[in-house]
Structure formats: C-alpha cells, structure tokens
Amino acid sequence: MKIFIGADHHGFEDKSKIEEYLKSLGHQVIDEGDKNLDPNDDFPRYARNVASQVLKAVDNFGILLCGSGQGMCMAANRFKGIRAAMCWDEKSAFASRNDDNANVLCLSADHLNWESMQRIIEVWLNTPFDGHDRFERRIKELDELG
C-alpha cells in the first residue's frame, strides 16, 4: 500500500515513528513534509500535499498529524474525493473505513500517545470498506456537495 504522510511541528516527531512503523509492515511511505522541524510552519500545506497525492490513485492513502488533528482534517476535506477522518480510538478508526471509506487518517499529536496512534493506524489500515449500498450512496452524496 502507498501511504503519504504529513505533519506540522506538533506531529513532526510522531510522523517519523509512523513512517518507521508503516515501513516495518511493508508499506511504501512517502513523506510530504515537513522535512525539518519548523515551529512556525502551517498545517494546510501538508494537508494539500497529502490530499493531492492521495487523489492520484484509488489505492493511495494518507495520514496527517497536527496538534488537535482537526485542522488537518478540515484542510484535507476541502479536496473533492478526499474523505479525511479524525480518529481518536479504534472504534472511530473502524467506522471511518468500514462505513465511510476514509482515505486519509487524521491524528492528534497533542492528545494521543504513540501506543494509541499505533492501535488506531493498525485498525484503520486493516479495515476494508464494507461497500454496502447505503454507504456507497452516502459517499456519492458527499462528492455531490461541493
């Protein structure tokens, strides 16, 4: 699986851990920034970088981190075809993939520890989209909103 990752200064250290973890699972990981710790960086550029790459192929996925996770989620969801999900536990990760076919996972660097992130990522990556008619219909409706 090809996974694009991005983080602002809040998630910079966790991004490196996530990259190592994903590579250990055999995934191809592409770092979309920030490449250097910059306490004055702004998250929207990393959300744009990741979202743009995810949209290039159906089997591309993204993971974004910022302080709350919410800013990255809001920025990524501005791109038609991106279904970014803010996940805070395994249950929300499962639902975001199973029900909503999320293609970008957003995490809070300030509120989640590494063990929680790892469990969320594991569930998110291993949960297939259910594909039920009602879920497909809702995703289509989302794409028609904007």
Buried (B, 14 or more C-beta within 10 A) or exposed (E): EBBBBBBBBBBBBBBEEBBEBBEEEEBEBBBBBBEEEEEEBBBBBBBBBBBBBBBEEEEBBBBBBBBBBEBBBBBBBEBEEBBBBBBBEBEBBBBBBBBBBBBBBBBBBEEBEEEBBBBBBBBBBEBEBBEEEEBEEBBEEBEEEE
